[in-house]
Amino acid sequence: MLAQGYPVSSSSSSSSSSSSSTSSSSTSSSSSSSSSNSSSSSSSSSRSSSSSSNSSSSSSNSSSSSSSSSSSSSSSSSSSRSSNSSSSSSSSSSRNSRIRSRDKDRKETERERERERRDKERREKEREREKERKRKEAERKETEKEGDRKETNRERRQTEKGNKKQKGDRREQRRIKKKREKHREKGRERERERKKEGKRERERKRKKEKERKKEREKEGGGHMRGEETEKETEKERYKKGDKKGDRKGDRKGDRERKKERQKDTEKETERKREKERQRERKREKERERERKRDKRKNRGGDKEKE
């Protein structure tokens, strides 16, 4: 019975060793799928397990003694140790691979973040440059607009000044024209008065002559031919002399009036010259004030630019 029991125990041990080898081989195969290091360790463990199974089977076939059973049990324990070592090596290799992949993912994430940060900085710089460019463009346009406005104001002032000068010249021309017309009218009025006065004077002389004639007729009483002839001759002489005297008087009056007109003309010319000088002085002062004003404006504009 005992002899028959040994082989049973040996066979059981061999079966256990074979099962252990199978489990170790299965673990080694699973670990080999994870990494090359684990595959190498699993192959070594499978070889050891196969050798142990062979040895155990040979020991079970060769003898049924206790020494063979003990050797088979020791071989099975060594195979289990080798399988444990192979499983631990496979687990460590898988852990290392996980660590490496995690480090790789972390580095990739850091690189991606760095790229995003650089892109963000670049976009921010682009925005700043665009903002600065727009600001400079707006300043340039504002400066051009200010220059155009100053030029327009300058042209408007010049135009107003020219219009004012033309208006003043036209006003002066109208004033001179009115004055000349007034003088002409005065001259015509004086001429009319002179003619009227001459007519009145002639009328007075005629009346006096009639009165004298009537008086002579009353005093003489008779109608002697010689006296009448003498009176007629006297009358003719008087008339001729009177006319001559009138003509001389008229010429003398014309000369005096001419001298008066010349004096009036000279006075008027002098007054015109004086007024023209005053206007010229006034215009010169106005130009000087305008130059000073422009200088002050230009100085103020330069200070603002600075």
Backbone torsions as a table, in degrees:
resi	resn	phi	psi	omega
1	MET	NA	-43.5	179.2
2	LEU	-66.2	-40.4	-179.9
3	ALA	-63.6	-35.9	178.0
4	GLN	-73.5	-27.8	-179.4
5	GLY	-70.4	-33.5	-177.7
6	TYR	-59.7	-48.4	-180.0
7	PRO	-62.0	-33.3	179.0
8	VAL	-61.2	-45.2	179.4
9	SER	-65.0	-38.7	179.7
10	SER	-66.8	-37.9	178.9
11	SER	-67.5	-37.7	177.3
12	SER	-64.8	-39.4	178.3
13	SER	-66.6	-37.8	179.0
14	SER	-66.7	-38.1	178.3
15	SER	-65.8	-38.8	177.5
16	SER	-65.1	-39.4	179.2
17	SER	-66.5	-37.4	178.8
18	SER	-67.6	-38.7	177.5
19	SER	-64.8	-40.0	177.8
20	SER	-64.3	-38.3	178.4
21	SER	-66.2	-35.9	178.5
22	THR	-65.0	-44.2	179.0
23	SER	-64.2	-40.4	179.5
24	SER	-66.1	-37.0	179.0
25	SER	-67.8	-36.3	178.4
26	SER	-66.2	-43.0	177.3
27	THR	-63.8	-40.2	-179.9
28	SER	-65.8	-35.8	179.5
29	SER	-68.1	-39.3	177.6
30	SER	-65.7	-39.0	179.3
31	SER	-71.3	-31.4	178.8
32	SER	-64.9	-30.5	176.9
33	SER	-68.2	-25.4	179.8
34	SER	-81.0	-40.6	-177.4
35	SER	-153.3	164.1	-179.6
36	SER	-73.3	-35.2	179.3
37	ASN	-62.4	-42.8	-179.0
38	SER	-68.0	-33.2	178.0
39	SER	-65.2	-40.6	178.8
40	SER	-65.2	-39.8	-179.9
41	SER	-69.5	-36.9	179.8
42	SER	-68.3	-36.9	177.7
43	SER	-64.3	-40.1	178.4
44	SER	-66.1	-38.6	-179.7
45	SER	-69.5	-36.7	177.8
46	SER	-65.2	-37.8	177.9
47	ARG	-64.3	-42.8	-180.0
48	SER	-66.1	-37.7	-179.2
49	SER	-69.4	-38.7	178.2
50	SER	-65.7	-39.8	178.1
51	SER	-65.3	-38.0	179.9
52	SER	-69.1	-37.5	178.3
53	SER	-67.5	-38.2	177.1
54	ASN	-63.7	-43.9	-179.5
55	SER	-65.3	-36.9	-178.7
56	SER	-70.2	-39.3	178.4
57	SER	-67.0	-39.3	178.7
58	SER	-66.2	-36.6	179.5
59	SER	-69.1	-35.9	178.6
60	SER	-70.4	-34.2	179.3
61	ASN	-77.2	-36.8	-174.8
62	SER	-71.5	-46.6	-176.9
63	SER	-151.1	166.3	178.2
64	SER	-118.5	27.3	-177.2
65	SER	-83.5	167.9	-178.9
66	SER	-71.9	-29.7	-179.8
67	SER	-66.6	-39.1	179.1
68	SER	-67.6	-37.9	178.8
69	SER	-65.1	-38.8	179.1
70	SER	-67.0	-37.9	178.9
71	SER	-67.5	-37.1	178.9
72	SER	-67.2	-37.8	178.6
73	SER	-66.1	-38.6	178.5
74	SER	-66.8	-37.8	178.8
75	SER	-67.6	-36.8	178.4
76	SER	-66.2	-37.8	178.3
77	SER	-66.4	-37.8	178.5
78	SER	-67.5	-36.4	178.3
79	SER	-66.8	-37.7	178.1
80	SER	-65.1	-38.5	177.9
81	ARG	-64.1	-41.5	179.6
82	SER	-65.3	-36.7	178.1
83	SER	-67.0	-38.0	176.9
84	ASN	-62.8	-43.0	179.8
85	SER	-65.3	-37.8	179.3
86	SER	-67.2	-39.4	178.8
87	SER	-65.6	-39.4	178.8
88	SER	-66.2	-39.0	178.8
89	SER	-66.6	-38.1	178.6
90	SER	-66.9	-39.9	178.6
91	SER	-65.1	-38.9	178.8
92	SER	-67.0	-38.2	178.9
93	SER	-66.8	-39.6	177.8
94	SER	-65.5	-37.8	177.7
95	ARG	-64.0	-41.0	178.1
96	ASN	-63.6	-40.8	179.5
97	SER	-64.6	-39.4	177.4
98	ARG	-63.2	-40.8	179.6
99	ILE	-63.2	-43.0	-179.7
100	ARG	-64.0	-42.3	179.5
101	SER	-66.1	-36.6	177.9
102	ARG	-65.1	-42.3	177.2
103	ASP	-63.1	-39.1	179.2
104	LYS	-63.7	-44.1	178.4
105	ASP	-63.3	-40.7	-179.8
106	ARG	-64.2	-42.8	178.7
107	LYS	-64.9	-40.3	178.4
108	GLU	-63.5	-40.1	177.8
109	THR	-63.9	-42.1	178.9
110	GLU	-63.4	-41.4	177.9
111	ARG	-63.1	-40.3	178.7
112	GLU	-63.7	-42.8	177.8
113	ARG	-63.3	-39.3	178.9
114	GLU	-63.9	-42.5	177.1
115	ARG	-61.5	-44.0	179.0
116	GLU	-62.5	-40.7	179.9
117	ARG	-63.5	-43.6	178.7
118	ARG	-64.3	-40.5	177.6
119	ASP	-63.0	-40.9	179.1
120	LYS	-63.9	-43.8	177.8
121	GLU	-62.6	-41.6	179.4
122	ARG	-63.1	-43.8	177.9
123	ARG	-63.5	-39.1	178.8
124	GLU	-63.7	-42.3	177.7
125	LYS	-64.0	-40.1	177.5
126	GLU	-60.9	-42.9	178.6
127	ARG	-62.7	-41.9	179.3
128	GLU	-63.3	-44.0	178.9
129	ARG	-62.5	-41.2	179.1
130	GLU	-64.8	-40.6	178.7
131	LYS	-63.9	-42.6	179.2
132	GLU	-64.9	-40.5	179.0
133	ARG	-63.3	-42.7	178.6
134	LYS	-64.6	-38.9	179.7
135	ARG	-64.0	-44.8	179.0
136	LYS	-64.0	-39.0	178.4
137	GLU	-63.1	-42.1	178.4
138	ALA	-64.4	-40.5	178.2
139	GLU	-63.3	-41.5	179.7
140	ARG	-63.2	-43.5	178.7
141	LYS	-64.3	-40.2	179.1
142	GLU	-63.9	-40.6	178.1
143	THR	-63.6	-43.7	177.9
144	GLU	-62.3	-40.5	-180.0
145	LYS	-64.3	-41.1	178.9
146	GLU	-63.9	-42.4	177.6
147	GLY	-62.9	-41.8	177.6
148	ASP	-63.1	-39.4	-179.3
149	ARG	-65.5	-42.0	178.1
150	LYS	-63.4	-42.9	179.6
151	GLU	-63.1	-41.3	178.8
152	THR	-63.3	-43.0	178.7
153	ASN	-63.5	-39.8	179.1
154	ARG	-63.5	-45.6	178.4
155	GLU	-63.0	-40.1	-180.0
156	ARG	-64.1	-41.3	178.2
157	ARG	-63.2	-42.7	178.6
158	GLN	-62.3	-42.2	179.4
159	THR	-63.6	-44.7	178.9
160	GLU	-62.3	-40.2	179.3
161	LYS	-63.5	-44.2	178.4
162	GLY	-63.6	-41.5	178.5
163	ASN	-64.0	-40.0	179.6
164	LYS	-64.2	-41.4	178.7
165	LYS	-63.5	-45.7	178.7
166	GLN	-62.1	-40.5	178.9
167	LYS	-63.5	-42.6	177.5
168	GLY	-63.4	-41.3	178.4
169	ASP	-63.3	-43.1	178.8
170	ARG	-64.0	-40.0	178.1
171	ARG	-62.7	-41.7	179.4
172	GLU	-64.8	-41.3	178.7
173	GLN	-63.7	-40.9	177.5
174	ARG	-63.5	-40.1	-179.9
175	ARG	-63.5	-44.4	179.3
176	ILE	-63.4	-41.4	-180.0
177	LYS	-62.7	-42.6	178.5
178	LYS	-63.1	-41.1	-179.0
179	LYS	-64.8	-43.3	178.4
180	ARG	-62.3	-42.4	179.0
181	GLU	-63.3	-38.0	178.1
182	LYS	-63.5	-43.2	178.6
183	HIS	-64.0	-42.3	178.3
184	ARG	-61.4	-42.2	179.2
185	GLU	-63.3	-39.6	177.1
186	LYS	-62.8	-42.7	178.2
187	GLY	-61.6	-43.7	178.0
188	ARG	-63.6	-39.2	178.2
189	GLU	-63.7	-42.7	178.2
190	ARG	-62.3	-39.3	178.7
191	GLU	-64.0	-42.0	177.8
192	ARG	-63.3	-42.5	178.6
193	GLU	-62.8	-40.1	179.9
194	ARG	-63.5	-43.3	178.6
195	LYS	-63.7	-42.2	178.6
196	LYS	-63.3	-41.6	179.4
197	GLU	-64.0	-41.5	176.7
198	GLY	-62.0	-40.7	178.5
199	LYS	-64.9	-43.6	178.5
200	ARG	-63.5	-40.9	179.1
201	GLU	-62.7	-43.3	177.7
202	ARG	-63.9	-37.9	178.3
203	GLU	-65.3	-40.8	177.9
204	ARG	-63.2	-43.6	179.1
205	LYS	-62.3	-39.9	178.6
206	ARG	-63.1	-42.4	179.2
207	LYS	-63.5	-43.4	178.3
208	LYS	-61.5	-41.4	180.0
209	GLU	-63.1	-40.5	178.2
210	LYS	-64.0	-42.4	179.1
211	GLU	-63.9	-42.1	178.2
212	ARG	-62.4	-41.7	-179.5
213	LYS	-61.6	-44.8	178.6
214	LYS	-62.3	-41.3	179.9
215	GLU	-64.4	-42.2	179.8
216	ARG	-64.3	-39.8	178.5
217	GLU	-63.7	-39.3	178.9
218	LYS	-66.1	-42.2	-177.5
219	GLU	-71.4	-43.4	-175.0
220	GLY	-72.3	-48.6	178.6
221	GLY	77.0	-43.6	-177.4
222	GLY	-94.1	173.6	-178.2
223	HIS	-124.2	71.7	179.9
224	MET	-83.9	141.7	-175.4
225	ARG	-71.2	-39.8	-179.3
226	GLY	-65.3	-42.1	179.5
227	GLU	-64.0	-40.5	-179.7
228	GLU	-65.0	-40.5	179.6
229	THR	-64.1	-41.9	179.2
230	GLU	-63.8	-41.8	179.9
231	LYS	-64.6	-40.2	179.3
232	GLU	-64.1	-40.8	179.1
233	THR	-63.4	-44.3	177.1
234	GLU	-58.8	-42.5	-179.0
235	LYS	-62.6	-43.2	179.5
236	GLU	-63.5	-45.3	179.1
237	ARG	-60.2	-42.9	-178.8
238	TYR	-61.5	-43.4	-179.4
239	LYS	-62.8	-44.9	-179.9
240	LYS	-63.3	-47.0	179.6
241	GLY	-63.3	-39.3	179.4
242	ASP	-61.8	-43.9	179.1
243	LYS	-64.1	-41.4	179.3
244	LYS	-63.1	-43.3	177.9
245	GLY	-62.4	-39.9	177.5
246	ASP	-61.7	-42.5	-180.0
247	ARG	-63.7	-42.7	178.0
248	LYS	-61.3	-43.5	179.5
249	GLY	-61.9	-38.9	179.0
250	ASP	-64.8	-43.5	179.4
251	ARG	-63.2	-40.6	178.4
252	LYS	-63.3	-43.1	177.6
253	GLY	-62.8	-37.7	178.2
254	ASP	-63.5	-42.7	179.0
255	ARG	-62.2	-44.3	179.6
256	GLU	-63.5	-43.4	179.3
257	ARG	-64.7	-36.2	178.4
258	LYS	-64.1	-43.6	177.7
259	LYS	-61.6	-42.1	178.6
260	GLU	-62.7	-41.6	178.8
261	ARG	-63.6	-39.9	178.2
262	GLN	-62.4	-43.5	178.2
263	LYS	-61.9	-44.3	178.8
264	ASP	-61.7	-40.7	179.8
265	THR	-64.5	-42.3	178.6
266	GLU	-63.5	-43.3	178.3
267	LYS	-62.4	-43.4	179.7
268	GLU	-63.4	-41.3	178.3
269	THR	-62.8	-41.8	178.9
270	GLU	-64.4	-41.1	177.7
271	ARG	-63.0	-41.0	178.4
272	LYS	-62.1	-44.1	179.4
273	ARG	-61.9	-42.5	-179.9
274	GLU	-63.5	-42.6	178.6
275	LYS	-64.9	-39.1	178.4
276	GLU	-64.1	-40.8	176.8
277	ARG	-62.8	-42.4	178.4
278	GLN	-62.0	-42.9	178.6
279	ARG	-64.1	-38.9	178.7
280	GLU	-64.0	-42.9	177.1
281	ARG	-62.1	-40.2	179.0
282	LYS	-64.4	-43.3	178.0
283	ARG	-63.9	-38.5	178.4
284	GLU	-63.7	-42.4	177.1
285	LYS	-62.9	-40.5	178.9
286	GLU	-63.8	-41.7	177.4
287	ARG	-63.6	-40.1	178.8
288	GLU	-63.7	-43.0	177.2
289	ARG	-62.5	-39.7	179.1
290	GLU	-64.0	-41.5	178.2
291	ARG	-63.1	-43.4	179.0
292	LYS	-63.3	-40.4	179.4
293	ARG	-63.4	-43.0	178.1
294	ASP	-63.5	-39.3	178.2
295	LYS	-62.0	-44.6	179.0
296	ARG	-62.1	-40.7	179.8
297	LYS	-65.2	-44.3	179.5
298	ASN	-63.6	-39.3	178.4
299	ARG	-64.2	-40.9	178.3
300	GLY	-64.5	-40.6	177.5
301	GLY	-64.1	-39.4	177.8
302	ASP	-64.0	-40.4	179.3
303	LYS	-64.5	-40.5	178.5
304	GLU	-63.1	-40.7	178.8
305	LYS	-63.0	-42.3	179.8
306	GLU	-64.1	NA	NA
